[in-house]
Amino acid sequence: MSDTPPDRLCVNPKSPFYDEALLERGVGIRFEGKEKTNVEEYCVSEGWVRLAAGNARTRTGEQMTIKLKGRVEPYFRDATAVEDGAAKLVD
């Protein structure tokens, strides 16, 4: 696996951008410099994220989402954990 997350990723298994292996590895998202934990889908090249809208559901039972535009920075969580651990060992 590469060390850079894909340009687009979705947590919905019905989406063509769903990738179970990457989701198991753990992908974090920084949107406009802030950590977001409720991201359903993102696209770096187009600069948007879809965030879960509380507990609201559609008529078909799907999670309702809000699309926000801005700077998207995906990263692998396991890579940052290793970096943080290394930083703590140096201190």
FENNOR-V938994 format. One record per pair of residues at least 6 apart in sequence whose C-alpha atoms are under 8 Angstrom apart, sorted by the first residue. I is the first residue (numbers start at 0). J is the second residue. D is the distance in Angstrom with one decimal. If there is no record, write none. Layout:
i->I j->J d->D
i->I j->J d->D
//
This chain:
i->2 j->75 d->7.5
i->3 j->74 d->7.0
i->3 j->75 d->7.6
i->4 j->26 d->7.4
i->4 j->73 d->6.3
i->4 j->74 d->6.1
i->4 j->75 d->6.8
i->6 j->41 d->8.0
i->6 j->42 d->5.7
i->6 j->43 d->5.3
i->6 j->44 d->6.5
i->7 j->16 d->6.5
i->7 j->40 d->7.4
i->7 j->41 d->5.6
i->7 j->42 d->4.4
i->7 j->43 d->6.5
i->8 j->16 d->5.1
i->8 j->17 d->5.9
i->8 j->18 d->7.2
i->8 j->40 d->5.7
i->8 j->41 d->5.8
i->8 j->42 d->6.9
i->9 j->16 d->5.4
i->9 j->17 d->4.9
i->9 j->18 d->7.5
i->9 j->39 d->5.9
i->9 j->40 d->4.2
i->9 j->41 d->6.7
i->10 j->17 d->5.9
i->10 j->18 d->7.8
i->10 j->22 d->7.5
i->10 j->39 d->5.6
i->10 j->40 d->6.4
i->11 j->17 d->6.2
i->11 j->39 d->7.4
i->24 j->75 d->7.2
i->24 j->76 d->7.5
i->24 j->77 d->7.0
i->25 j->75 d->5.7
i->25 j->76 d->5.3
i->25 j->77 d->6.7
i->26 j->73 d->6.7
i->26 j->74 d->5.6
i->26 j->75 d->4.6
i->26 j->76 d->5.6
i->27 j->34 d->7.7
i->27 j->35 d->7.6
i->27 j->36 d->7.5
i->27 j->73 d->5.7
i->27 j->74 d->5.3
i->27 j->75 d->6.0
i->27 j->76 d->5.8
i->28 j->34 d->6.0
i->28 j->35 d->5.7
i->28 j->36 d->7.3
i->28 j->38 d->7.5
i->28 j->71 d->7.0
i->28 j->72 d->5.7
i->28 j->73 d->4.5
i->28 j->74 d->6.4
i->29 j->35 d->5.9
i->29 j->71 d->6.0
i->29 j->72 d->5.0
i->29 j->73 d->6.3
i->30 j->48 d->7.8
i->30 j->69 d->6.9
i->30 j->70 d->5.8
i->30 j->71 d->4.8
i->30 j->72 d->6.3
i->31 j->69 d->6.1
i->31 j->70 d->5.2
i->31 j->71 d->6.6
i->32 j->70 d->7.8
i->37 j->50 d->5.6
i->37 j->51 d->5.7
i->38 j->48 d->6.7
i->38 j->49 d->5.8
i->38 j->50 d->4.5
i->38 j->51 d->6.4
i->39 j->48 d->7.6
i->39 j->49 d->5.5
i->39 j->50 d->5.6
i->39 j->51 d->6.3
i->39 j->64 d->7.6
i->40 j->48 d->5.8
i->40 j->49 d->5.1
i->40 j->50 d->7.3
i->41 j->47 d->5.9
i->41 j->48 d->4.2
i->41 j->49 d->6.2
i->41 j->71 d->7.7
i->42 j->48 d->6.4
i->42 j->71 d->7.4
i->43 j->70 d->7.6
i->43 j->71 d->5.5
i->43 j->72 d->7.1
i->43 j->73 d->7.9
i->46 j->68 d->5.6
i->46 j->69 d->5.3
i->46 j->70 d->5.6
i->46 j->71 d->5.9
i->47 j->66 d->6.7
i->47 j->67 d->5.5
i->47 j->68 d->4.2
i->47 j->69 d->5.8
i->47 j->70 d->7.3
i->47 j->71 d->6.7
i->48 j->66 d->5.7
i->48 j->67 d->5.5
i->48 j->68 d->6.6
i->48 j->71 d->7.4
i->49 j->64 d->5.8
i->49 j->65 d->5.4
i->49 j->66 d->4.4
i->49 j->67 d->6.4
i->50 j->64 d->5.2
i->50 j->65 d->5.2
i->50 j->66 d->6.5
i->50 j->67 d->7.7
i->51 j->62 d->6.6
i->51 j->63 d->6.1
i->51 j->64 d->4.6
i->51 j->65 d->6.5
i->52 j->62 d->7.5
i->52 j->63 d->5.5
i->52 j->64 d->5.0
i->52 j->65 d->6.2
i->53 j->63 d->7.9
i->54 j->62 d->7.3
i->54 j->63 d->7.9
i->55 j->62 d->6.4
i->55 j->63 d->5.6
i->56 j->62 d->4.8
i->56 j->63 d->5.2
i->57 j->63 d->6.0
//
